[in-house]
Amino acid sequence: MQFIGNATLLIRYGDLTLLTDPNFLHRGQRAHLGYGLVSRRVTEPALDVTELPHGDLDAVVLSHLHGDHFDRVARRGLDRGLPFITTPHGSRLLKGLYGFRRAAGLHTWQRYTVYRGDSTVRVTALPGRHAPGSARFLLPPVMGSLLEFGDRTGETRLVLYLSGDTLMYDGLREIAVRHPDIHLAVLHLGGTTLPGGLVVTMDAEQGADLLDLLRPRQALPVHYNDYTVFRSPLEDFLTEAGRRGHTSRLLRCAPGEHVTVGAQARA
């Protein structure tokens, strides 16, 4: 797995290559968040969209259609025939506005399987909520994703959870019930704060709450420090997670670095 920045990961398993939440804006460029809201990127992505292994990409897992997860650079640079696995809202816009004809919209708990060679990944849409109360209707619908990697025998060998831009809420408890053994949880953090003080992604405390709930074997924090709307720095999360006894679960992977995840690791 290579961390490109923000919530963008390049994941390789066997013959498969997946891209998550493609965000390739450069430092100083602005992401559009809707209703006239923009946020300036303060970091560089580790790769440019032109440096992706385009011929090897099998699918994009897109948590939601927001400017810091799918931007104009990605829109121009990605193949229109590439499968996108996303929300129904995201799928409609990807196909109707942008011409990504193989976008698949999943409702919560629906699945989509990708094959290449002997390798498979089953992607399940999981609960997520981008804002509290009625404010969530102002933001695009979001999904978490469960990625179950294996082979054509049907055996699952590696389980990854991508939180998407969710807040902690009761709907996430069902994930722990259905999937009690997650090998790696990728947590979207940052404490994204909109005008008026509305927090719409997990801050340090909520990220640690999710670790308390899911207790994955390992956890990788992403989606922090990249945009001006992020108000909860990575160090705050590391401190809070450590205070609650999760230090041994945490993986550190700076943008541009690679990390290898195995099913054997336990925390």
Helices and strands as residue ranges (DSSP letters): E 2-5, E 8-13, E 16-20, E 30-34, E 37-40, G 49-51, G 54-56, E 59-61, H 72-77, E 84-86, H 88-96, E 103-105, E 111-116, E 119-126, G 133-138, E 144-151, E 156-162, G 170-172, H 173-178, E 184-188, E 193-194, E 198-199, H 204-214, E 218-222, H 234-243, G 247-249
